[in-house]
Amino acid sequence: MSIANEFKAFISRGNVIDMAVGVIIGAAFGKIVDSFVKDVVTPPLGFLIGRVDFTDLKISLGIGSTPVTINYGVFLQTCFNFMIIAAAVFLLVKLVAKITRKAAAATPPAPIPADVVLLTEIRDELRKRP
């Protein structure tokens, strides 16, 4: 089998396409959350703390024309982004689980095959014997 055919077989599997769609949507969702945190959440929080822009928070380690800085404000911004994304994913998974449970409860159980019923009856009769 040629590499092109192997690649075509790999790509045509459903789970690969689903994963690609998930990654693309996840990247777009990450950008939305990043903008939400940076443009909506951080400004009021910075105002409450004392008119601080988190991305400007840093510690300078050197003196000279190019000081070395530890940009802990950018780290805080990234942590806020992560927490919001984690909360959104948690709520989404919880919603999907609730919908799945409702769908499972609504579907009637599959009928038990006759051979299984017969074997169950035989088992029960054997248990009754001393």
Backbone as XML, in Angstrom:
<?xml version="1.0"?>
<chain id="A" units="angstrom">
  <residue number="1" name="MET">
    <atom name="N" x="0.860" y="-1.181" z="0.000"/>
    <atom name="CA" x="0.000" y="0.000" z="0.000"/>
    <atom name="C" x="0.903" y="1.239" z="0.000"/>
  </residue>
  <residue number="2" name="SER">
    <atom name="N" x="0.573" y="2.193" z="-0.853"/>
    <atom name="CA" x="1.412" y="3.385" z="-0.959"/>
    <atom name="C" x="1.142" y="4.330" z="0.212"/>
  </residue>
  <residue number="3" name="ILE">
    <atom name="N" x="2.045" y="5.247" z="0.397"/>
    <atom name="CA" x="1.906" y="6.222" z="1.482"/>
    <atom name="C" x="0.669" y="7.080" z="1.271"/>
  </residue>
  <residue number="4" name="ALA">
    <atom name="N" x="0.373" y="7.418" z="0.032"/>
    <atom name="CA" x="-0.813" y="8.236" z="-0.245"/>
    <atom name="C" x="-2.084" y="7.498" z="0.151"/>
  </residue>
  <residue number="5" name="ASN">
    <atom name="N" x="-2.162" y="6.191" z="-0.165"/>
    <atom name="CA" x="-3.345" y="5.409" z="0.210"/>
    <atom name="C" x="-3.454" y="5.251" z="1.719"/>
  </residue>
  <residue number="6" name="GLU">
    <atom name="N" x="-2.317" y="5.029" z="2.397"/>
    <atom name="CA" x="-2.331" y="4.922" z="3.855"/>
    <atom name="C" x="-2.802" y="6.217" z="4.491"/>
  </residue>
  <residue number="7" name="PHE">
    <atom name="N" x="-2.303" y="7.347" z="3.951"/>
    <atom name="CA" x="-2.713" y="8.643" z="4.477"/>
    <atom name="C" x="-4.202" y="8.871" z="4.252"/>
  </residue>
  <residue number="8" name="LYS">
    <atom name="N" x="-4.695" y="8.496" z="3.066"/>
    <atom name="CA" x="-6.116" y="8.648" z="2.760"/>
    <atom name="C" x="-6.963" y="7.808" z="3.714"/>
  </residue>
  <residue number="9" name="ALA">
    <atom name="N" x="-6.540" y="6.583" z="4.007"/>
    <atom name="CA" x="-7.265" y="5.724" z="4.946"/>
    <atom name="C" x="-7.233" y="6.308" z="6.353"/>
  </residue>
  <residue number="10" name="PHE">
    <atom name="N" x="-6.091" y="6.879" z="6.732"/>
    <atom name="CA" x="-5.953" y="7.483" z="8.058"/>
    <atom name="C" x="-6.881" y="8.682" z="8.210"/>
  </residue>
  <residue number="11" name="ILE">
    <atom name="N" x="-6.895" y="9.543" z="7.213"/>
    <atom name="CA" x="-7.696" y="10.763" z="7.267"/>
    <atom name="C" x="-9.191" y="10.454" z="7.187"/>
  </residue>
  <residue number="12" name="SER">
    <atom name="N" x="-9.557" y="9.407" z="6.450"/>
    <atom name="CA" x="-10.979" y="9.126" z="6.258"/>
    <atom name="C" x="-11.638" y="8.512" z="7.484"/>
  </residue>
  <residue number="13" name="ARG">
    <atom name="N" x="-10.869" y="8.139" z="8.492"/>
    <atom name="CA" x="-11.475" y="7.650" z="9.735"/>
    <atom name="C" x="-12.198" y="8.797" z="10.419"/>
  </residue>
  <residue number="14" name="GLY">
    <atom name="N" x="-13.358" y="8.513" z="10.976"/>
    <atom name="CA" x="-14.187" y="9.568" z="11.568"/>
    <atom name="C" x="-13.558" y="10.253" z="12.756"/>
  </residue>
  <residue number="15" name="ASN">
    <atom name="N" x="-12.861" y="9.500" z="13.628"/>
    <atom name="CA" x="-12.343" y="10.120" z="14.841"/>
    <atom name="C" x="-11.234" y="11.121" z="14.549"/>
  </residue>
  <residue number="16" name="VAL">
    <atom name="N" x="-10.509" y="10.960" z="13.457"/>
    <atom name="CA" x="-9.458" y="11.929" z="13.107"/>
    <atom name="C" x="-10.098" y="13.255" z="12.696"/>
  </residue>
  <residue number="17" name="ILE">
    <atom name="N" x="-11.149" y="13.179" z="11.921"/>
    <atom name="CA" x="-11.849" y="14.393" z="11.496"/>
    <atom name="C" x="-12.473" y="15.089" z="12.710"/>
  </residue>
  <residue number="18" name="ASP">
    <atom name="N" x="-13.093" y="14.305" z="13.586"/>
    <atom name="CA" x="-13.684" y="14.877" z="14.797"/>
    <atom name="C" x="-12.632" y="15.577" z="15.652"/>
  </residue>
  <residue number="19" name="MET">
    <atom name="N" x="-11.466" y="14.941" z="15.781"/>
    <atom name="CA" x="-10.396" y="15.537" z="16.576"/>
    <atom name="C" x="-9.908" y="16.844" z="15.941"/>
  </residue>
  <residue number="20" name="ALA">
    <atom name="N" x="-9.785" y="16.864" z="14.618"/>
    <atom name="CA" x="-9.339" y="18.084" z="13.935"/>
    <atom name="C" x="-10.331" y="19.221" z="14.149"/>
  </residue>
  <residue number="21" name="VAL">
    <atom name="N" x="-11.613" y="18.909" z="14.046"/>
    <atom name="CA" x="-12.645" y="19.930" z="14.280"/>
    <atom name="C" x="-12.563" y="20.432" z="15.718"/>
  </residue>
  <residue number="22" name="GLY">
    <atom name="N" x="-12.363" y="19.506" z="16.660"/>
    <atom name="CA" x="-12.241" y="19.893" z="18.062"/>
    <atom name="C" x="-11.054" y="20.799" z="18.324"/>
  </residue>
  <residue number="23" name="VAL">
    <atom name="N" x="-9.926" y="20.503" z="17.684"/>
    <atom name="CA" x="-8.731" y="21.331" z="17.870"/>
    <atom name="C" x="-8.961" y="22.726" z="17.303"/>
  </residue>
  <residue number="24" name="ILE">
    <atom name="N" x="-9.575" y="22.801" z="16.138"/>
    <atom name="CA" x="-9.826" y="24.109" z="15.510"/>
    <atom name="C" x="-10.793" y="24.930" z="16.359"/>
  </residue>
  <residue number="25" name="ILE">
    <atom name="N" x="-11.869" y="24.303" z="16.810"/>
    <atom name="CA" x="-12.834" y="25.023" z="17.645"/>
    <atom name="C" x="-12.193" y="25.409" z="18.975"/>
  </residue>
  <residue number="26" name="GLY">
    <atom name="N" x="-11.360" y="24.517" z="19.529"/>
    <atom name="CA" x="-10.667" y="24.825" z="20.777"/>
    <atom name="C" x="-9.737" y="26.016" z="20.648"/>
  </residue>
  <residue number="27" name="ALA">
    <atom name="N" x="-9.035" y="26.099" z="19.522"/>
    <atom name="CA" x="-8.138" y="27.244" z="19.305"/>
    <atom name="C" x="-8.935" y="28.546" z="19.211"/>
  </residue>
  <residue number="28" name="ALA">
    <atom name="N" x="-10.045" y="28.498" z="18.492"/>
    <atom name="CA" x="-10.880" y="29.698" z="18.384"/>
    <atom name="C" x="-11.474" y="30.065" z="19.736"/>
  </residue>
  <residue number="29" name="PHE">
    <atom name="N" x="-11.914" y="29.065" z="20.500"/>
    <atom name="CA" x="-12.468" y="29.307" z="21.832"/>
    <atom name="C" x="-11.409" y="29.912" z="22.745"/>
  </residue>
  <residue number="30" name="GLY">
    <atom name="N" x="-10.165" y="29.439" z="22.617"/>
    <atom name="CA" x="-9.066" y="29.992" z="23.411"/>
    <atom name="C" x="-8.854" y="31.473" z="23.133"/>
  </residue>
  <residue number="31" name="LYS">
    <atom name="N" x="-8.980" y="31.857" z="21.873"/>
    <atom name="CA" x="-8.817" y="33.276" z="21.523"/>
    <atom name="C" x="-9.958" y="34.119" z="22.103"/>
  </residue>
  <residue number="32" name="ILE">
    <atom name="N" x="-11.156" y="33.566" z="22.075"/>
    <atom name="CA" x="-12.298" y="34.294" z="22.635"/>
    <atom name="C" x="-12.120" y="34.482" z="24.135"/>
  </residue>
  <residue number="33" name="VAL">
    <atom name="N" x="-11.711" y="33.419" z="24.814"/>
    <atom name="CA" x="-11.508" y="33.515" z="26.260"/>
    <atom name="C" x="-10.363" y="34.463" z="26.582"/>
  </residue>
  <residue number="34" name="ASP">
    <atom name="N" x="-9.301" y="34.412" z="25.793"/>
    <atom name="CA" x="-8.171" y="35.311" z="26.009"/>
    <atom name="C" x="-8.631" y="36.767" z="25.905"/>
  </residue>
  <residue number="35" name="SER">
    <atom name="N" x="-9.428" y="37.068" z="24.890"/>
    <atom name="CA" x="-9.947" y="38.427" z="24.749"/>
    <atom name="C" x="-10.881" y="38.780" z="25.891"/>
  </residue>
  <residue number="36" name="PHE">
    <atom name="N" x="-11.726" y="37.839" z="26.313"/>
    <atom name="CA" x="-12.652" y="38.090" z="27.425"/>
    <atom name="C" x="-11.888" y="38.439" z="28.696"/>
  </residue>
  <residue number="37" name="VAL">
    <atom name="N" x="-10.853" y="37.646" z="28.992"/>
    <atom name="CA" x="-10.082" y="37.906" z="30.211"/>
    <atom name="C" x="-9.316" y="39.206" z="30.090"/>
  </residue>
  <residue number="38" name="LYS">
    <atom name="N" x="-8.650" y="39.397" z="28.966"/>
    <atom name="CA" x="-7.797" y="40.578" z="28.786"/>
    <atom name="C" x="-8.606" y="41.877" z="28.710"/>
  </residue>
  <residue number="39" name="ASP">
    <atom name="N" x="-9.769" y="41.833" z="28.031"/>
    <atom name="CA" x="-10.510" y="43.064" z="27.757"/>
    <atom name="C" x="-11.713" y="43.300" z="28.660"/>
  </residue>
  <residue number="40" name="VAL">
    <atom name="N" x="-12.224" y="42.233" z="29.337"/>
    <atom name="CA" x="-13.426" y="42.391" z="30.150"/>
    <atom name="C" x="-13.148" y="42.147" z="31.637"/>
  </residue>
  <residue number="41" name="VAL">
    <atom name="N" x="-12.435" y="41.066" z="31.955"/>
    <atom name="CA" x="-12.231" y="40.705" z="33.366"/>
    <atom name="C" x="-11.086" y="41.491" z="33.994"/>
  </residue>
  <residue number="42" name="THR">
    <atom name="N" x="-9.954" y="41.556" z="33.318"/>
    <atom name="CA" x="-8.758" y="42.157" z="33.910"/>
    <atom name="C" x="-8.886" y="43.655" z="34.190"/>
  </residue>
  <residue number="43" name="PRO">
    <atom name="N" x="-9.456" y="44.482" z="33.304"/>
    <atom name="CA" x="-9.533" y="45.921" z="33.619"/>
    <atom name="C" x="-10.283" y="46.247" z="34.915"/>
  </residue>
  <residue number="44" name="PRO">
    <atom name="N" x="-11.484" y="45.685" z="35.165"/>
    <atom name="CA" x="-12.130" y="46.004" z="36.444"/>
    <atom name="C" x="-11.360" y="45.453" z="37.641"/>
  </residue>
  <residue number="45" name="LEU">
    <atom name="N" x="-10.779" y="44.260" z="37.471"/>
    <atom name="CA" x="-9.995" y="43.682" z="38.557"/>
    <atom name="C" x="-8.770" y="44.547" z="38.849"/>
  </residue>
  <residue number="46" name="GLY">
    <atom name="N" x="-8.123" y="45.013" z="37.815"/>
    <atom name="CA" x="-6.987" y="45.921" z="37.995"/>
    <atom name="C" x="-7.401" y="47.228" z="38.634"/>
  </residue>
  <residue number="47" name="PHE">
    <atom name="N" x="-8.582" y="47.721" z="38.279"/>
    <atom name="CA" x="-9.092" y="48.957" z="38.874"/>
    <atom name="C" x="-9.337" y="48.771" z="40.368"/>
  </residue>
  <residue number="48" name="LEU">
    <atom name="N" x="-9.929" y="47.620" z="40.739"/>
    <atom name="CA" x="-10.187" y="47.348" z="42.155"/>
    <atom name="C" x="-8.898" y="47.219" z="42.950"/>
  </residue>
  <residue number="49" name="ILE">
    <atom name="N" x="-7.887" y="46.634" z="42.335"/>
    <atom name="CA" x="-6.615" y="46.445" z="43.029"/>
    <atom name="C" x="-5.832" y="47.759" z="43.116"/>
  </residue>
  <residue number="50" name="GLY">
    <atom name="N" x="-6.064" y="48.649" z="42.207"/>
    <atom name="CA" x="-5.354" y="49.918" z="42.260"/>
    <atom name="C" x="-4.871" y="50.382" z="40.902"/>
  </residue>
  <residue number="51" name="ARG">
    <atom name="N" x="-5.730" y="50.260" z="39.938"/>
    <atom name="CA" x="-5.436" y="50.695" z="38.572"/>
    <atom name="C" x="-4.165" y="50.051" z="38.028"/>
  </residue>
  <residue number="52" name="VAL">
    <atom name="N" x="-4.095" y="48.758" z="38.175"/>
    <atom name="CA" x="-2.931" y="48.009" z="37.724"/>
    <atom name="C" x="-3.298" y="47.217" z="36.472"/>
  </residue>
  <residue number="53" name="ASP">
    <atom name="N" x="-2.443" y="47.317" z="35.461"/>
    <atom name="CA" x="-2.584" y="46.470" z="34.285"/>
    <atom name="C" x="-1.687" y="45.265" z="34.509"/>
  </residue>
  <residue number="54" name="PHE">
    <atom name="N" x="-2.284" y="44.075" z="34.595"/>
    <atom name="CA" x="-1.516" y="42.892" z="34.952"/>
    <atom name="C" x="-0.363" y="42.612" z="33.994"/>
  </residue>
  <residue number="55" name="THR">
    <atom name="N" x="-0.562" y="42.904" z="32.720"/>
    <atom name="CA" x="0.501" y="42.600" z="31.754"/>
    <atom name="C" x="1.730" y="43.480" z="31.960"/>
  </residue>
  <residue number="56" name="ASP">
    <atom name="N" x="1.581" y="44.582" z="32.664"/>
    <atom name="CA" x="2.731" y="45.462" z="32.928"/>
    <atom name="C" x="3.466" y="45.106" z="34.216"/>
  </residue>
  <residue number="57" name="LEU">
    <atom name="N" x="2.951" y="44.167" z="34.993"/>
    <atom name="CA" x="3.603" y="43.783" z="36.248"/>
    <atom name="C" x="4.847" y="42.955" z="35.954"/>
  </residue>
  <residue number="58" name="LYS">
    <atom name="N" x="5.977" y="43.418" z="36.443"/>
    <atom name="CA" x="7.230" y="42.691" z="36.227"/>
    <atom name="C" x="8.258" y="43.094" z="37.263"/>
  </residue>
  <residue number="59" name="ILE">
    <atom name="N" x="9.244" y="42.238" z="37.418"/>
    <atom name="CA" x="10.362" y="42.504" z="38.310"/>
    <atom name="C" x="11.605" y="42.614" z="37.436"/>
  </residue>
  <residue number="60" name="SER">
    <atom name="N" x="12.332" y="43.714" z="37.590"/>
    <atom name="CA" x="13.548" y="43.912" z="36.809"/>
    <atom name="C" x="14.742" y="43.379" z="37.587"/>
  </residue>
  <residue number="61" name="LEU">
    <atom name="N" x="15.516" y="42.510" z="36.945"/>
    <atom name="CA" x="16.660" y="41.894" z="37.612"/>
    <atom name="C" x="17.987" y="42.553" z="37.266"/>
  </residue>
  <residue number="62" name="GLY">
    <atom name="N" x="18.000" y="43.323" z="36.227"/>
    <atom name="CA" x="19.276" y="43.887" z="35.820"/>
    <atom name="C" x="19.225" y="45.386" z="35.655"/>
  </residue>
  <residue number="63" name="ILE">
    <atom name="N" x="20.389" y="45.970" z="35.632"/>
    <atom name="CA" x="20.515" y="47.405" z="35.402"/>
    <atom name="C" x="21.329" y="47.566" z="34.140"/>
  </residue>
  <residue number="64" name="GLY">
    <atom name="N" x="20.885" y="48.405" z="33.278"/>
    <atom name="CA" x="21.620" y="48.606" z="32.044"/>
    <atom name="C" x="20.669" y="48.869" z="30.904"/>
  </residue>
  <residue number="65" name="SER">
    <atom name="N" x="21.195" y="48.748" z="29.699"/>
    <atom name="CA" x="20.390" y="49.072" z="28.528"/>
    <atom name="C" x="19.322" y="48.014" z="28.245"/>
  </residue>
  <residue number="66" name="THR">
    <atom name="N" x="19.599" y="46.750" z="28.577"/>
    <atom name="CA" x="18.609" y="45.685" z="28.368"/>
    <atom name="C" x="18.447" y="44.874" z="29.656"/>
  </residue>
  <residue number="67" name="PRO">
    <atom name="N" x="17.651" y="45.372" z="30.586"/>
    <atom name="CA" x="17.475" y="44.635" z="31.848"/>
    <atom name="C" x="16.680" y="43.349" z="31.634"/>
  </residue>
  <residue number="68" name="VAL">
    <atom name="N" x="16.975" y="42.379" z="32.446"/>
    <atom name="CA" x="16.234" y="41.130" z="32.433"/>
    <atom name="C" x="15.031" y="41.298" z="33.353"/>
  </residue>
  <residue number="69" name="THR">
    <atom name="N" x="13.858" y="40.899" z="32.859"/>
    <atom name="CA" x="12.643" y="41.066" z="33.664"/>
    <atom name="C" x="11.925" y="39.734" z="33.838"/>
  </residue>
  <residue number="70" name="ILE">
    <atom name="N" x="11.274" y="39.607" z="34.977"/>
    <atom name="CA" x="10.364" y="38.494" z="35.220"/>
    <atom name="C" x="8.960" y="39.068" z="35.075"/>
  </residue>
  <residue number="71" name="ASN">
    <atom name="N" x="8.275" y="38.655" z="34.007"/>
    <atom name="CA" x="6.959" y="39.206" z="33.677"/>
    <atom name="C" x="5.859" y="38.388" z="34.357"/>
  </residue>
  <residue number="72" name="TYR">
    <atom name="N" x="5.711" y="38.561" z="35.647"/>
    <atom name="CA" x="4.727" y="37.774" z="36.375"/>
    <atom name="C" x="3.301" y="38.217" z="36.078"/>
  </residue>
  <residue number="73" name="GLY">
    <atom name="N" x="3.116" y="39.408" z="35.583"/>
    <atom name="CA" x="1.779" y="39.875" z="35.196"/>
    <atom name="C" x="1.231" y="39.088" z="34.016"/>
  </residue>
  <residue number="74" name="VAL">
    <atom name="N" x="2.091" y="38.790" z="33.052"/>
    <atom name="CA" x="1.681" y="37.977" z="31.909"/>
    <atom name="C" x="1.306" y="36.578" z="32.392"/>
  </residue>
  <residue number="75" name="PHE">
    <atom name="N" x="2.064" y="36.065" z="33.363"/>
    <atom name="CA" x="1.753" y="34.758" z="33.939"/>
    <atom name="C" x="0.384" y="34.783" z="34.624"/>
  </residue>
  <residue number="76" name="LEU">
    <atom name="N" x="0.105" y="35.841" z="35.393"/>
    <atom name="CA" x="-1.207" y="35.966" z="36.041"/>
    <atom name="C" x="-2.328" y="36.009" z="35.006"/>
  </residue>
  <residue number="77" name="GLN">
    <atom name="N" x="-2.099" y="36.742" z="33.919"/>
    <atom name="CA" x="-3.084" y="36.838" z="32.843"/>
    <atom name="C" x="-3.355" y="35.450" z="32.254"/>
  </residue>
  <residue number="78" name="THR">
    <atom name="N" x="-2.301" y="34.686" z="32.039"/>
    <atom name="CA" x="-2.444" y="33.337" z="31.498"/>
    <atom name="C" x="-3.169" y="32.424" z="32.478"/>
  </residue>
  <residue number="79" name="CYS">
    <atom name="N" x="-2.911" y="32.578" z="33.759"/>
    <atom name="CA" x="-3.623" y="31.784" z="34.781"/>
    <atom name="C" x="-5.106" y="32.106" z="34.789"/>
  </residue>
  <residue number="80" name="PHE">
    <atom name="N" x="-5.470" y="33.381" z="34.660"/>
    <atom name="CA" x="-6.878" y="33.755" z="34.576"/>
    <atom name="C" x="-7.523" y="33.111" z="33.353"/>
  </residue>
  <residue number="81" name="ASN">
    <atom name="N" x="-6.826" y="33.162" z="32.219"/>
    <atom name="CA" x="-7.342" y="32.543" z="30.996"/>
    <atom name="C" x="-7.606" y="31.058" z="31.223"/>
  </residue>
  <residue number="82" name="PHE">
    <atom name="N" x="-6.644" y="30.372" z="31.836"/>
    <atom name="CA" x="-6.782" y="28.945" z="32.083"/>
    <atom name="C" x="-7.979" y="28.649" z="32.975"/>
  </residue>
  <residue number="83" name="MET">
    <atom name="N" x="-8.140" y="29.419" z="34.035"/>
    <atom name="CA" x="-9.242" y="29.172" z="34.966"/>
    <atom name="C" x="-10.599" y="29.353" z="34.279"/>
  </residue>
  <residue number="84" name="ILE">
    <atom name="N" x="-10.719" y="30.346" z="33.434"/>
    <atom name="CA" x="-11.981" y="30.575" z="32.740"/>
    <atom name="C" x="-12.235" y="29.463" z="31.725"/>
  </residue>
  <residue number="85" name="ILE">
    <atom name="N" x="-11.207" y="29.055" z="30.989"/>
    <atom name="CA" x="-11.365" y="27.956" z="30.035"/>
    <atom name="C" x="-11.727" y="26.672" z="30.775"/>
  </residue>
  <residue number="86" name="ALA">
    <atom name="N" x="-11.048" y="26.395" z="31.888"/>
    <atom name="CA" x="-11.336" y="25.180" z="32.659"/>
    <atom name="C" x="-12.775" y="25.194" z="33.176"/>
  </residue>
  <residue number="87" name="ALA">
    <atom name="N" x="-13.233" y="26.332" z="33.654"/>
    <atom name="CA" x="-14.616" y="26.428" z="34.145"/>
    <atom name="C" x="-15.607" y="26.232" z="33.004"/>
  </residue>
  <residue number="88" name="ALA">
    <atom name="N" x="-15.328" y="26.811" z="31.845"/>
    <atom name="CA" x="-16.232" y="26.656" z="30.706"/>
    <atom name="C" x="-16.273" y="25.204" z="30.230"/>
  </residue>
  <residue number="89" name="VAL">
    <atom name="N" x="-15.129" y="24.548" z="30.173"/>
    <atom name="CA" x="-15.093" y="23.139" z="29.758"/>
    <atom name="C" x="-15.816" y="22.276" z="30.788"/>
  </residue>
  <residue number="90" name="PHE">
    <atom name="N" x="-15.620" y="22.559" z="32.065"/>
    <atom name="CA" x="-16.314" y="21.807" z="33.125"/>
    <atom name="C" x="-17.825" y="21.924" z="32.958"/>
  </residue>
  <residue number="91" name="LEU">
    <atom name="N" x="-18.307" y="23.140" z="32.742"/>
    <atom name="CA" x="-19.752" y="23.335" z="32.575"/>
    <atom name="C" x="-20.255" y="22.639" z="31.312"/>
  </residue>
  <residue number="92" name="LEU">
    <atom name="N" x="-19.469" y="22.672" z="30.246"/>
    <atom name="CA" x="-19.858" y="22.012" z="29.005"/>
    <atom name="C" x="-19.938" y="20.493" z="29.193"/>
  </residue>
  <residue number="93" name="VAL">
    <atom name="N" x="-18.939" y="19.904" z="29.857"/>
    <atom name="CA" x="-18.940" y="18.459" z="30.103"/>
    <atom name="C" x="-20.111" y="18.079" z="31.006"/>
  </residue>
  <residue number="94" name="LYS">
    <atom name="N" x="-20.383" y="18.908" z="31.992"/>
    <atom name="CA" x="-21.501" y="18.648" z="32.901"/>
    <atom name="C" x="-22.831" y="18.693" z="32.136"/>
  </residue>
  <residue number="95" name="LEU">
    <atom name="N" x="-22.987" y="19.642" z="31.237"/>
    <atom name="CA" x="-24.196" y="19.758" z="30.425"/>
    <atom name="C" x="-24.353" y="18.543" z="29.509"/>
  </residue>
  <residue number="96" name="VAL">
    <atom name="N" x="-23.275" y="18.131" z="28.854"/>
    <atom name="CA" x="-23.331" y="16.968" z="27.966"/>
    <atom name="C" x="-23.671" y="15.709" z="28.756"/>
  </residue>
  <residue number="97" name="ALA">
    <atom name="N" x="-23.095" y="15.550" z="29.949"/>
    <atom name="CA" x="-23.396" y="14.387" z="30.781"/>
    <atom name="C" x="-24.867" y="14.379" z="31.183"/>
  </residue>
  <residue number="98" name="LYS">
    <atom name="N" x="-25.421" y="15.530" z="31.494"/>
    <atom name="CA" x="-26.832" y="15.620" z="31.879"/>
    <atom name="C" x="-27.728" y="15.244" z="30.701"/>
  </residue>
  <residue number="99" name="ILE">
    <atom name="N" x="-27.393" y="15.735" z="29.524"/>
    <atom name="CA" x="-28.171" y="15.409" z="28.326"/>
    <atom name="C" x="-28.057" y="13.920" z="28.012"/>
  </residue>
  <residue number="100" name="THR">
    <atom name="N" x="-26.872" y="13.356" z="28.166"/>
    <atom name="CA" x="-26.661" y="11.934" z="27.900"/>
    <atom name="C" x="-27.451" y="11.076" z="28.879"/>
  </residue>
  <residue number="101" name="ARG">
    <atom name="N" x="-27.467" y="11.465" z="30.156"/>
    <atom name="CA" x="-28.238" y="10.711" z="31.151"/>
    <atom name="C" x="-29.726" y="10.738" z="30.826"/>
  </residue>
  <residue number="102" name="LYS">
    <atom name="N" x="-30.238" y="11.911" z="30.424"/>
    <atom name="CA" x="-31.655" y="12.015" z="30.074"/>
    <atom name="C" x="-31.974" y="11.150" z="28.864"/>
  </residue>
  <residue number="103" name="ALA">
    <atom name="N" x="-31.101" y="11.132" z="27.879"/>
    <atom name="CA" x="-31.326" y="10.318" z="26.682"/>
    <atom name="C" x="-31.277" y="8.839" z="27.023"/>
  </residue>
  <residue number="104" name="ALA">
    <atom name="N" x="-30.359" y="8.445" z="27.910"/>
    <atom name="CA" x="-30.257" y="7.043" z="28.308"/>
    <atom name="C" x="-31.478" y="6.612" z="29.101"/>
  </residue>
  <residue number="105" name="ALA">
    <atom name="N" x="-32.011" y="7.497" z="29.928"/>
    <atom name="CA" x="-33.188" y="7.165" z="30.720"/>
    <atom name="C" x="-34.437" y="7.082" z="29.846"/>
  </residue>
  <residue number="106" name="ALA">
    <atom name="N" x="-34.469" y="7.839" z="28.759"/>
    <atom name="CA" x="-35.633" y="7.862" z="27.889"/>
    <atom name="C" x="-35.710" y="6.638" z="26.987"/>
  </residue>
  <residue number="107" name="THR">
    <atom name="N" x="-34.580" y="6.013" z="26.674"/>
    <atom name="CA" x="-34.596" y="4.845" z="25.798"/>
    <atom name="C" x="-34.935" y="3.601" z="26.604"/>
  </residue>
  <residue number="108" name="PRO">
    <atom name="N" x="-35.844" y="2.800" z="26.104"/>
    <atom name="CA" x="-36.208" y="1.582" z="26.841"/>
    <atom name="C" x="-35.061" y="0.567" z="26.760"/>
  </residue>
  <residue number="109" name="PRO">
    <atom name="N" x="-34.944" y="-0.273" z="27.771"/>
    <atom name="CA" x="-33.876" y="-1.265" z="27.743"/>
    <atom name="C" x="-34.110" y="-2.273" z="26.625"/>
  </residue>
  <residue number="110" name="ALA">
    <atom name="N" x="-33.027" y="-2.800" z="26.092"/>
    <atom name="CA" x="-33.124" y="-3.776" z="25.015"/>
    <atom name="C" x="-33.747" y="-5.059" z="25.551"/>
  </residue>
  <residue number="111" name="PRO">
    <atom name="N" x="-34.562" y="-5.724" z="24.747"/>
    <atom name="CA" x="-35.165" y="-6.974" z="25.218"/>
    <atom name="C" x="-34.091" y="-8.040" z="25.427"/>
  </residue>
  <residue number="112" name="ILE">
    <atom name="N" x="-34.306" y="-8.858" z="26.441"/>
    <atom name="CA" x="-33.341" y="-9.902" z="26.758"/>
    <atom name="C" x="-33.572" y="-11.065" z="25.794"/>
  </residue>
  <residue number="113" name="PRO">
    <atom name="N" x="-32.524" y="-11.547" z="25.147"/>
    <atom name="CA" x="-32.683" y="-12.662" z="24.211"/>
    <atom name="C" x="-33.248" y="-13.899" z="24.920"/>
  </residue>
  <residue number="114" name="ALA">
    <atom name="N" x="-33.971" y="-14.717" z="24.161"/>
    <atom name="CA" x="-34.647" y="-15.887" z="24.721"/>
    <atom name="C" x="-33.664" y="-16.871" z="25.339"/>
  </residue>
  <residue number="115" name="ASP">
    <atom name="N" x="-32.483" y="-17.041" z="24.725"/>
    <atom name="CA" x="-31.517" y="-17.994" z="25.282"/>
    <atom name="C" x="-30.995" y="-17.532" z="26.640"/>
  </residue>
  <residue number="116" name="VAL">
    <atom name="N" x="-30.840" y="-16.220" z="26.813"/>
    <atom name="CA" x="-30.383" y="-15.693" z="28.096"/>
    <atom name="C" x="-31.470" y="-15.887" z="29.154"/>
  </residue>
  <residue number="117" name="VAL">
    <atom name="N" x="-32.722" y="-15.675" z="28.777"/>
    <atom name="CA" x="-33.832" y="-15.889" z="29.708"/>
    <atom name="C" x="-33.873" y="-17.356" z="30.136"/>
  </residue>
  <residue number="118" name="LEU">
    <atom name="N" x="-33.721" y="-18.261" z="29.161"/>
    <atom name="CA" x="-33.733" y="-19.689" z="29.470"/>
    <atom name="C" x="-32.584" y="-20.071" z="30.397"/>
  </residue>
  <residue number="119" name="LEU">
    <atom name="N" x="-31.395" y="-19.559" z="30.114"/>
    <atom name="CA" x="-30.251" y="-19.855" z="30.978"/>
    <atom name="C" x="-30.438" y="-19.294" z="32.382"/>
  </residue>
  <residue number="120" name="THR">
    <atom name="N" x="-31.064" y="-18.147" z="32.482"/>
    <atom name="CA" x="-31.329" y="-17.553" z="33.794"/>
    <atom name="C" x="-32.312" y="-18.430" z="34.578"/>
  </residue>
  <residue number="121" name="GLU">
    <atom name="N" x="-33.327" y="-18.922" z="33.897"/>
    <atom name="CA" x="-34.290" y="-19.799" z="34.569"/>
    <atom name="C" x="-33.625" y="-21.093" z="35.041"/>
  </residue>
  <residue number="122" name="ILE">
    <atom name="N" x="-32.772" y="-21.660" z="34.206"/>
    <atom name="CA" x="-32.053" y="-22.885" z="34.588"/>
    <atom name="C" x="-31.170" y="-22.615" z="35.800"/>
  </residue>
  <residue number="123" name="ARG">
    <atom name="N" x="-30.468" y="-21.497" z="35.783"/>
    <atom name="CA" x="-29.613" y="-21.139" z="36.919"/>
    <atom name="C" x="-30.418" y="-21.009" z="38.200"/>
  </residue>
  <residue number="124" name="ASP">
    <atom name="N" x="-31.561" y="-20.338" z="38.103"/>
    <atom name="CA" x="-32.399" y="-20.144" z="39.283"/>
    <atom name="C" x="-32.930" y="-21.479" z="39.814"/>
  </residue>
  <residue number="125" name="GLU">
    <atom name="N" x="-33.308" y="-22.395" z="38.905"/>
    <atom name="CA" x="-33.794" y="-23.721" z="39.337"/>
    <atom name="C" x="-32.672" y="-24.527" z="39.999"/>
  </residue>
  <residue number="126" name="LEU">
    <atom name="N" x="-31.466" y="-24.400" z="39.468"/>
    <atom name="CA" x="-30.336" y="-25.117" z="40.072"/>
    <atom name="C" x="-30.002" y="-24.577" z="41.458"/>
  </residue>
  <residue number="127" name="ARG">
    <atom name="N" x="-30.201" y="-23.319" z="41.676"/>
    <atom name="CA" x="-29.946" y="-22.724" z="42.996"/>
    <atom name="C" x="-30.965" y="-23.198" z="44.026"/>
  </residue>
  <residue number="128" name="LYS">
    <atom name="N" x="-32.160" y="-23.534" z="43.576"/>
    <atom name="CA" x="-33.210" y="-23.988" z="44.495"/>
    <atom name="C" x="-32.938" y="-25.388" z="45.015"/>
  </residue>
  <residue number="129" name="ARG">
    <atom name="N" x="-32.177" y="-26.196" z="44.293"/>
    <atom name="CA" x="-31.890" y="-27.574" z="44.722"/>
    <atom name="C" x="-30.963" y="-27.575" z="45.927"/>
  </residue>
  <residue number="130" name="PRO">
    <atom name="N" x="-31.170" y="-28.573" z="46.832"/>
    <atom name="CA" x="-30.309" y="-28.630" z="48.033"/>
    <atom name="C" x="-28.917" y="-29.132" z="47.738"/>
  </residue>
</chain>
